[in-house]
């Protein structure tokens, strides 16, 4: 490159020799190169940080929601497997539902004094249906596993070393003799439906078919019930509702404004 000394001026020096003995064109090149590698100003750094924080605030909830949707889908598959296992059991046992109140008692019946007023945990079911459900992970929703709610005694029931359940079965929640009308111990599905229809309740309504009879559900603690422990009040496995397995084998989401 040819520099014209009479025309070119580099950063306040004329062509020729500067005070350090370098040619002025060489000093200009060095200064020009340094300008390409100058440090960011504080304002520029703050702008970048603000943009990153804004993107994180927008995207993180989206990623969390997608992750929870995936867990809810896995929970649905778990419940369907339990429903299929129960119907295989019915085929093997003359169309009668299990009656293992003895096992429910042996596993420890309602070792708490707060809500719920009965014991809907289903450790007994995991034992009875083990020949049809080989994977113990089926008995826990991935959203509750590892959470605080997943470790409370009202939810987690150990039925063997390192084996436990975290779902609820309200229709097998008591060990009274004779069998309560709203419990299904030893009944056929048709008899269970008939008993609920003959004894309607605000809790389960007056179902018209097996497709309206709840069999298993995610645990939840409504904020509107005074006897719920303060640390659990309003808690649920999934945000704003829960999965429910029905006696005909299908699973459906239920929204519940009483939970977070």
N, C-alpha and C positions, 0 to 999 in steps of 0.2 A: 504494500500500500504506500502511495506517495503522498506526503503531507506538504501543503504549500504554506511556508512559514509566514509569508506576507498576508495570508488570508485566514489561517486557522488559529484559534485561540482555545486552549484547553484549561478550563477551570481557573481562569485568571492569570495564566502564565503564557508568555510568548514563546514561539519556537526558539530553539537554541539550548543553551545549558542553563539549568536552574542552579539554585544555591548548593545543592548536594552533588552537583556534577552530572546529573542525569539529563538526558535529552528531554525537552518538554513534551515531545510526542509520546515518549515512553511513559512519563508520569500520567499523561492523559489516559492512556490505555489502561494503566493500573487502576486509576480512580474509577474509570468506567466499569471495569470488571468488578470492583468492590461494590458498586451500586447494585449489581445483580444479586449479591449475596448479603444484603443488609438485613438486620434482624427485624422481626415483626414489632410494630408499636403496641403499646398496652391497649389501645382502643381496638386494634385489629384482633388481638387475642380475646378480648372481652366479647367482641361480636361473634367470633367463632364459637366460644363457649356458650353464648346465649342461643345460637342456632342449634347446637348439639343438644342442649337441655330442652329446647322446644320440640325437637324431633323425638327425643326420648319420651317426653310427656305425652306425645301423640301416639307413638307406636307401642310403648310398653303395655298399656291397657288392652290394645288390640291383640298383642301376642298372648297376654294372660287369658283373655277371653277365648282365644283359639285353643289354648292348652286345656282350659276347663271344659270346653265343648268336646274335646277328644276324650277326656276322662269320663264325662257324662255318657258318651257313646260306649265306652268300655263297661261302665256300670250297667248300662242297658243290656249288653251282651251277657254279663254275669247273671243277671236276673233271668234272662231267657233260658240259660242253661239250667238254672235251678228249677224253673217251670217245667222244662222237658224231663228233668230227673224225677220230679214228683209224679208226672204222668206215667213214666215207666214204672215207678213204684206202684201206682194204682193198678196197672196191668198185672203186676206180679202178686198183688195182695187183694184180689177179689174186689177191686174198685173201692177199697176203703182207705181213707187217709190214716196216717200213723197215729197211734195212741201211746206216746212215750212220756206220760206225765211223771213216771218214775225216774226217767233219765233227766227230765227238766229239773226235778227236785234234787237229784244227786249232784247236778252241776252247780247248784246254789241258786235258790229262788229269791229274787229281788233283794239283794244285799245293799239297799239304800232306803232312805226314808223320805226322799223328795219325789218329784214327778219323774217318770210315770208311775201311776198308782198300781200297776201290775208289772209283769216282766215279759216284754215282747222279744227278748233276745232269742236267738235261734241256734245256739250251740247244739242242742239236741238234734236239730234237722241235719246239721253237717255230719253227725254220727250216723244217723239213720240212712241218709242218702249217699253215704260215701261210696257204695258200690256203683253208683250212677254218676257221681261227680268226683273225678280223680284229682282235680287241682284245687287245693285248699284256697288259692287266691280268689276263686270265684265267690267266696263268702265275704269279701270285703270290697267296698268301692274304692278305687284308687284315689278319689278326692279326699276321703276320710283317713286313709292310711298315712300315718306320720303326723297327723294333725292333733291338736289338743283334744278335740272332741272324740277322736278315734281311740283315745286312751282312757276315757272315763268309764266307770264300771257300768253305767246304764247302757253303754254301746258295745264295748268289747267283752266278749265272753270266751274264755279259754276252755276248750273241750278236750285237749290233749297237749302234751309238751310242744310248744312252738306252733300250735294250731289254734286258730280262734276265728270267730265270726264277728261281723260288724253291721249286720242287717237286722231288721225287726220283722216279726210276724205277730200281728195283733190278734189273729184268730187262734193263736196257740199261746196265749199270754197268762193263763191261769192253770192251777193244778187242782181245782175243786172237784169233789165227787158229790153228786153226779156232774157230768160235763155241763158247763154253762151253755145256754142256748146260743150265745155268740161265739163259742169256741168250737173247733172242728175235730177234736180228738176222736179218732175211730169212726167218723162219719163218712158216708159217701158224699161226693160233691153235690148231688141232688138233695140229699137230706140237709146238708149244710146251708144250701141256698133256701130251702123251705123254712128252716128255722129262722134265718135272718128276715125273710119276708113276713113270717108270722110275728116277729118281735122287732119291728123297725126301731131305729135309734138315730138321733142326730149325728152320731159318730160314723155310722156306715150307711145310713139311709134305709131305703127299702129296695134292694136290688131286684132287677127283673130277670137277670140271667147271670151265668158264671162270669161273663165278660165285665160285670159290674161289681164283682166280689174281690176285694183286695186280699192278696195272699202274703206279699212281702213288700217292704218299703225301706227307703233310706231313713236313718234316724233323724229326728228333728225335735226342737225344743221351742214351742211357741212363746212369744213374748207376752201373750195375753193371759197365760196361766200363772197364778201367783205362786204355786208350789214348785215351779221350775227354779233350779239353783241360779242365783244371780249371774254366775260366770258362764252359764249355758243359755240363758234367756235370749231367745231370738236366733239361736244358732241352727244351722242346717248344713247338710253335706254339700249340696249344690246351692248356688246363689238364688234365692227367691223361690225355691220350690224343691221338689224331690221326684225321683223315679218310683213307680209303683208297678209291681208284678201282680197280675190278676189271675184268678183261678183257672181261666181258660188258656193261660200261657202267654198272653200278650203283655207288653210293657208300655206304660204311658206316663208322660210327664204331667205333674200336677203343680200348678203355681199356687203359692201360699204367701199372702201378704203378711202373715204373722211371723215370718222368718226373714232373716237378712238375705 
